[in-house]
Amino acid sequence: MILSHIYIVGRFHGEVMKILKNRLSKSDYQKLMQIDNPAVHTFIAKYIDLCNPKKVFVYADSEEDIKRTREAAIRNREEGKLVTEGHTMHFDGYYDQARDKEKTKFLLPLGGDLGPEINDINRDEGLKEIHDIMTNIMDGHELHIKFFCLGPTNSPFSIPCVQLTDSAYVAHSEDLLYRQGYQEFLRQGPDARFFKFVHSQGELEEAGLGLLVSKNIDKRRIYIDLESDVVYSANTQYGGNTIGLKKLAMRLAINRASKEGWLTEHMLVMGVNGSKNRVSYFTGAFPSMCGKTSTAMVTGETIVGDDIAYLRNIDGKTRAVNVESGVFGIIEGINPDDDPIQWNAITNPAEIIFTNQLVTDNGHNYWNGKPGKCPEEGANHSGEWHKGKKDKEGREVKPSHKNARFTFRMDVLDNIDTKIHDPNGVEVSGMIYGGRDSDTWVPVKEAFDWAHGIITFGASLESETTAATLGEEGVRKFNPMSNLDFLSIPIGQYIKNNLDFGNQVEKPPHIFAVNYFLRDKKGEFLNDKDDKRVWLKWMELRVNKEADAIKTPTGFIPKYTDLKRLFKEVRYKDYSKEDYVKQFTIRIPENLAKLERIEKIYVDRVPDAPDEVFKVLGEQRKRLEEAKEKLEDIRLHLGEL
């Protein structure tokens, strides 16, 4: 390769220009040269030279360029049109349906160590492997060079990004999910500290509807180079592996934030309405399929973002932005009764990409749980489909995958918040942590203080696994702050960063925990799906000092009288004392068992855990054991402490 060392040493400017002039059209070359940043030019030239695409396109922020991306996705058979205007379907390969955690690795120099929970490979070895895989990988393909901005543009939160991909579907997805960034590169010029992404779907084969999917899944690799802020992705199409600005960029941002004293979190951002036109903003961390998007889009409130947030200390206040400006959501089970906002968005004409669902002969799409009768046949990610179809392992193939998705710009939502693009973000009043927990946490509780919340709620978060990641479902997993899969720093350092952040702001946000999945002894859910509307209203009252609470060994819980009133006002229904006692009884044995699990994890798996973790967990254990001694049935009944 001509540029084998250019990217490292930044030399041979003439060779860079030669490659760009030879491989780009005159207009695309001029677009690129308007960016006054030699590092951008060198990076792009290096991977044009290495990947060797048939054609190269450079995109700016214009509507014409965005339209060109959309048309390329259809032309290249990565998306097919559906009957509703603006709707298209994309298929990922049958075995390419979720994030590949095993093949996602950090490239670390000799002696580098992120801890036992984080997957890594020697940097020199990993670079050699990924460059070998990517050599000529785009032969016969079109390369799309796109510029985006993480966070609002012209903002202290802005991080410019350049994406190289031979997948028009990936480029189209990012047009829907992110703010255009070409102008941001022009604005920042040579000072831009940008993230870089190189993706190739590799060799392709046909799936349903004649759409093309990645063939060489055995060579699927997702490598993250923290030293150069580069993400490599090859032989995969699934968005979590390929849409570079999503969870892949999140790993780069966590690393940068750790060095600079701010936070990158796997969090929604939403506004909860209170009295006298008051809006209080909350962030919330939930593992996939645990109610995160449904919380962000709950009826009656406003959404700023549903997935990733940057948090900064600005003038002593915690302020947050949505890193994205679109939604890459799970579609399974969405219906007009439980999800009216999402249902309205995805069933009306708009620019939306659907993935891995059934498509009928008349161009309609069907997902698992969609109201109405399931079609008898059609095409999906497995190819031609019919009821009862089985895969080669003998498993029934459902009409759509459990992790099937939709992608759209947030401006199609009825409840979008007016501050979504505010360069200074929104002031955060509260932070929420929630996961899948059938037997321990009450539906909603508030931490005693910042450290108690970060450690016993965030750093102690557990949840059952779901279809969003490859591997076995239904296993309870440790997932601190719902961010374990995306950490690019040791867990102990990450927790310390969170603790330190709260100490640096004048008034740290209140911290809450929610649990939408609590069950009784018969296995029946004790929460209704829509009860989260009430829990949010109680949290809004708490951050504004308008509701009292009961102090328990694990945090503050609501008073029955407040919830009874809120259920009547918000859900127009009665709330019985019997339901309250079932839901908010503190389950002491389960809480003690959880503490034992979490303490063991931090002893065995987190060698750099801050001392404060064990101190706060120990204090919680003492409170629970004291409560246990007071009760014959070893359960804390409400109001008895």
N, C-alpha and C positions, 0 to 999 in steps of 0.2 A: 504494500500500500504506500502511495506517495506520502501520505500524511501520518506515518506511523508514530512520529514524535511531536508533531506540530502542536497538538492539543495540550501537551504537557509543558513545552518550553515556550510556546507562543511566538515562534519564529517563522521564517519562510513566507512572509506576507505575499510575495509574488505568486507562490504556488497556490495559496488560498484563493487569490483573485482569479487565477487561471482556471481552477476547478469551477468556481462559481460562474464565471463568464461562459464557460463551455457547456455547463449543465443547465443553466437557467435561461428562460426567455429574456429578452431585453427588458420588458416591463417588470418581470419578477425580480430581475437583478437590480433594477432601479429601486424597487420597493425595499429590498434588503439593504442596499447601500445608504438609504436614508437613515437607517439606524446607526448612530455614531458610536459603535461599540465593536472593536475588533474581535473581542472574545466571542461575540455572537457569530460573526462571520467564520471564525476558525472552527467553532463547534459544528456549524452546519456543513461546512466544506468537508470536515473530517468524516462525517457519517454519510454524506452523499457518496464520497469516495469509497467508503467501506461497504455500504449496503448496496450500492450500484443499482438504483431504480431506473426504470425505463423513462419516466418523466418526473419532473419536479415542479411543484406549484408553491408559490409563496403567497400567503394570504394576509391582507390588512384587516381593518375593522369595518370595511364597507358592507352594505347589504348585498351588493353584487357578489362579493367574495364569499359571504355566508351562504348565499344561494348556490354558488358554484360547488361548495362542499356538499350540500344536501343533494344536488343533482348527481354528484360523483358517487354517492352511496347507493343510489338507484342504478346508475350506469354500471357500476362494478359488481352488482349483484350481492351487495352486503345488506341491503334493505329492500323490501318489497312493499308496494303501496297497498293500503287497506281501503275499504270502501268509504270511510269517513275522511273528509278533506283534511290533509295535513298529517294523517296517521300513517305510520309505516311499521313493518315488522322486521326485526333482525333475529337471526338464530345464531347462538353459539353452538359449538360442537357438543354432542351428547355427553361427552366426558369433560366438558370445559364450562361448567355451570356455576362455579363459585371461586372464591379466592383460593389460590394454591399456596397454603401456608408452608408446606414442606419445601417448595422450590423458590420461595421468596426469602432472599438472604441479603444481609448487609455485607459489603466488601470492606474488610478491616485490615489495616496494615499489620505486619508481624508484631505480636505482643498486644494487639488491640483486644479489648474484652468488654462486651456489653452485658455480661451476666448469663447465667444458664438458661434463662427463659427466652432469650433472643437468638434467632437463627442467624449464623454468619458463616463466612468463608474467607480464606485468605485473599486479600485484595488483588495481588498479582495473579494468583491462580484464577480468581473469578473473572478478572478483566480478560485474561487470555481465553477463557472458555466462552464468555459471551461474545467477544470479538470474533472468535472462530465461528460461532453459530451465526453471527450476523454478517459474515463475509458473503457478499452477493445475495443475501437473503431477499432483497427487494427486486431481483432481476425479473423483469416483466411486469412489475408493479408500478403504481404511481406513488410518489412521495408527497405528502401534504405537510407543509411547514406553517405552523399556526402560532400566533402570539396571544397570550392570555394574561390576566392579572388575578392573583389570589387576593381576596379582600377588595374593598372598593378602590377605584382608581384615585390618584392624587390624594393619597391618605397616608398617615403614619403606619397603617397596616399593610400597605400595598407590597406585594411580592410579584414582580414580573416573571413570566415563564415562557419558554419556547418548547413546543411539542413537534417532534418529527415522527410521523407515522405513515405507514402504507395502507392504513385502514381508514377509508372515508367514514365508516360508521363511528370509529373512535373520534375522528375530527368533528363530525356532526354532533356527537354526544357532548363534546366539550363546548361547542358553540351554544348549546342549550343550557349547559351547566355553569358556565363561567363568563365573567366579564371579558370582553375583548381587550387585548393588551398591547396592540401595536402602538397606539398613541402613548401608552405608558413607557414603552421602550424609547420612543422618540423623546419623551419628557426627561427620563432619567439619563439617557445618553450613556457615556462611558462610565458613569457611576453606578449603573444598574447592577445589583447583585441578584442575578436571576437563577431560577431553577431550570433544569434541562431534562428532557425526556426523549428517549429513542424507543420506538415500538415497531415491531413487524409481526404481522399475523402469520408470516411464513407461508409454506406451501399450502394450497387450498384444495378442498374437495367439496362436492355437492351435498347439501342437506335438503330438507323440505323446501318446496316452492322453487327449487333450482338455486337457492341462495348458497353462497360459498362460506365455508367454515374452515378453521385451522385444522390441518391434518396431523402434523407431527407433535402430538401432545407429549410424547415421551421426551421431547426436547424443549418443553415449556420451561422458561426461566424468567424470574423477575428479580433483578439484582439492583441494589441501592448503594451507590458510592457516596458516602457522606463527605469524603474529602473534596470531591469535585462538584457536589450537588447535582449528580446525574442519576437518573433512573433508567434502567434497561429492561425491556420486556419483549419476549420473543415467543412465537409459536402458540399464541393464545389470543382470544378475542374477548372473553368475558370482561365486563367493565371494571370489576375490582382488580383485575390483573393488568389492565391496559389503559384505562382512562387516567393518564399520569397525574393529573392535577388533583385527583381525589385522595384516596388513602396512601398512595405512593408519595405524593407531595407532602402529605401530612407528616410522614416520617422525616422528611427533610426539614420541615418547619419545626417539629418538636426539637430536633437537634439544634437548630438555630436559636429557637426561643430559650433553650436551656442556657446558652452562652450569653444571651442578652437580657435575661430577667423578665420575660413575659411568658405566656402560656399558649400552647396549641392543644385544644381539647376536642374530644369526640363528642361534641355537644350540640343540641338544638339551641336556638335562641328564639324566644317568643315573648309577646306582650300579653299580660293578663289584666283585664279591665276591672277597675274598682269604682268606688263612688266618686261623684263629681268629676267625671271625665278623666279620672286618674288612670294611668297605665304604668304598671310595674313590670320590669323586664326580668326574665328568668333564663338561665341556661340549664341544660339537662343532659346527662350522660346515661344512655341505655344501650346494652349490647343489641346486636341485630335481632329483629323479630321480638322485641320486648316492649313495644309500645312507643318507641321514640317518635316516629313520624306521626302516629295518631295523636300523640300528645301535642306535638307542634301544630297540628291542624285541628285541634279540638274546637268544637262549635262555640262561637261567641268570643273567641280570642283572636289575636293576630300572630302571624308567623313572620319572623325575620330569617330563620334558617332551620333546617331539619337535621343537619348532620355534623358539620365541623365549624368550630369557632376559634378565632384568635381573641385572647384577652390581654389587655394592657392596662397598666397603671397610668392614667392620664389625669394630671392635677390632683392626685390623691384618691381618685375614684376608679373603680373597676369598670372598664368599658369593653364591649365585645362587638365583633362584627361577624356576619356570616361570610365565610371564606368563599362561598359559592353564590350563584344567583339562579340556580335551578334545582331540580329534585330528581334523584335516581332512586326511585322507590320500589318497594316490594308490592306486587299487585295481588298476590293470593288473598282471597277472602274479601276483597274490597266490594262493598255493596252500598246502595243508597241509604239504608237505614243506619248502619254503623259508621259509615265514612262519607257523609254527604258532600263535603268539600272536595275530597279527592275524586269521588264518583262523578261529580259535575265536571271536574277538570278533564278527566280521561274519556268521557263519553260525548264530548262536544267537539266541533271542528277546532283544531289548533295544531301546531307543529309538535307532534309527540312521537317518540320512538318506543315501541313495545318490543319486548324480547321474550323469546322462548315460550310462547303461548300457541294454542291451537288456532289455525286459520282455516276457515271453511271455504268451499268453492265460490261462495258469493262475496268473499273478501272481508268477512266479519271475524273478529278475534274473540276467543273464549278463554277465560282463565279459571283455575280451580276456585270454586266458591262464587262465581259470577251468578247472579240470579237468572233463572230460566233453565230450560232443559239443556243438558250437555249434548252437543252434536254427536252423531254416531261415527263420523269420520272426518278427516281433513289432513292437514300437514302441520307438523311441529318440528321441534329441534331433533327429533329422532328420525325424521323423514316422513313418508306417508304413514298416517296414523288411523287406527280404528279402535273402538272399544274392546278392551281385553288384550291389546297388544302387549307382548312381553319383550324385554331386551335379552341380550345373549346370556345374561346371568340368571334369566328366568324371573326377573322382577317386572311387575306390571308397569307399563309406561302411562303416566297420567296425561291428561290433555295438555296441561302446562306444567312447567317445573315449579317446585315449591319456592324457588328463588327467582322466579320470573319477575321482570321489572318493567317500569315505565320511566321515561325521561322527558321532562318538559321544563320550560322556563317558568319561574315562579310567578310571572305576571299573569298566568292563566288562572291563578287561584283567587277566589273571592275574598280571602282573609289576609292578603298580603299587607304587611305593615308599611307605613309610609316612610319609615326610617331605614329600610333595607339597604339603601345605597349611601347612607350618611357616612362621610369620610371619618368622622369621629366615633362612629358606632353608637351603641345605646348603653346607658348606665345600668349595671346589673345589680338587682336587689336581692336575688336569690339564686342558688344553684341546687339542682335536683339530681339524685342518683337513684337508678332503679334497674332491676333485673328480674329474671324468672326465679321465683322463690315460693315454693308451695307451702312451707311450714314454719317460717321464722319471722320475717319482718311484718309489722302491721302495715295497713294500707298507706299511711302517711305519718311521718314524724319529723321533728326538727332537732337538729344537733344543739348541744349546749353552747358550743362556740366553734370557731373556725377549725381549730386543731381536732376537736372531737368529731366534727363532720367529715373532714378530709380523711381521717384515719378509720373511724368505725363505719362510715358510710362509703366513701369513695375508695379508699385503699383496701377495704374489706369486701368489695363487691364480688358476688358470685352469681352465676347464671347458668341455666341449662343451655347446652349447645343447640344450634338450629341448622337449617339447611343452607344458611348463608356462607358456611365454610365447609370444605371437604372433610369427610370423616364421619364418625358415629354421632348420631343425634341423641339428645336427652341426657347427656352427661353433665353434672354440675361442675363448672369450671371457675377457677379463680381468675378474675378479670378486673384489676384495679382501675378505677375511673372509666371502665369500659374501653380501655386504651391499650391493653397488653399486646394485642396483635400489631400495633402500629408504633410501639416505642422504639426509639433509636438512641436511647440513653439507658443506663441501668435503672431498674425499678426503684431502687433506693434513692437515687438522684432525682428521679421524677417526683417521688413523694416529697422529698425535701424542697424541690422547686415550688410545689403547690403550697406547702406549709409556709415557706418564705414569702410567697406572693401575698398571702393574707396578712402577713405582718407588715408589709410595706405600704398598704393602702390605708387611708384614714379610717374607713368604715367597711370592713370586709362584708361581702354578701352573706345573708343567712344561708345555711345549708340544710337541705331536706332530703329524706329518702322516701321513695314510694314503692309499692308492691302491688301490681295489678293481678297477681297470680296466686294469692293466698287461697288455700283450700281447707275444707273441714276434714274430719276423719273419714268421711265417705268419698272423699276425692272431689267434692263439688266446689266450684269457685265461690268464694265469699264476696267477691267484688263483681259488680256489673261493669261491662265495658265502658259505659258512659259515666261511671262514678268519678272518673278522673277529673271531670269538670268541677266537682265539689271539692276534691282535694286541692286543686289549683286555686280555687277561690279562698279556701282556708289559708293557704300559703300567702296569698296576696294580702290578706288581713294581717297575718303575723309580721310580714316585713314592714307593714305600716303601723304596727303597734295598736291594732284595732281588735285583737282577739286574745283572750287568755288561753292557757294550756295547762295540762296536767304533767308534772314532772315524773318520769319513770326511770328505771335504771339505764334505759337505752336512749333516752331523749325525751323531748316534749311531744305529747300527743294532744289531739283536739278534745275539747269538752263536748259532751253529748248535746248540750243545749245549742251550741254553735252549729254542729253538724245537722241537727234536726231542722234548724232554721234554713241553713244553706241548701239542704235537699229539697225543701219546699220552694225556695226562691229559684234555684237553678234547674232542678229536675222535675219540679211540680209533683212531687211524690212525698209520701210519709216515710220517715226513717225511724225504725223501731229501736227501743233500748236493747232488745234481744240481739238484733243485728250488730249494734254498736259493741256490745260485750263480746260477741263472737269475733269481730274483726279486730278489736283493739286490746284484747287481753294479751299481755306480754307473755309469750311462750318461753318460760325460763329454761327448761331443759334444752330446747332447740337453740336458744341464744347462747347458752354455755357451750354447746357442741360446736356451734359456728366459731366462737372465740377460740376453741381448742384447734380447729382446723386452720384458722387464719394465723394464729401464733406459730403453729408448726410450719406453715408455708414460709413465713418470714424468717424463721430460724434455719430451715433447711434449704430454701431456694433464693433468698434475698440477702446475700452476705453484707451488702452495704445499707441495710435498712436503718433509718435513723433511730436513735434511742427513744425518741418521743413516741414512735409506733408502739413499742412494748409498754411504755409508761401509760399511755392512754388506754390501750387494750387491758392492761392490768387493773386500772381504775374501774373499767366497765365490768370486769369479772368480779371485783369486790362488791360492787353495787348489786349485781345479780345474785351472788351467793348470800348476801345479807337479806335480800328479798325472799329468797328460797327458804331461809330458816324461819321466816315469819309465817309461812303458809303451809298448812298440812298437805294440801294437794299440789304443792310446789309450782303453783301458777299464780302470777300476780293479777288479782282482779282490780278492775279500775277503781281508782279513788282510795285504795287501801293504804297507799304510802303518803 
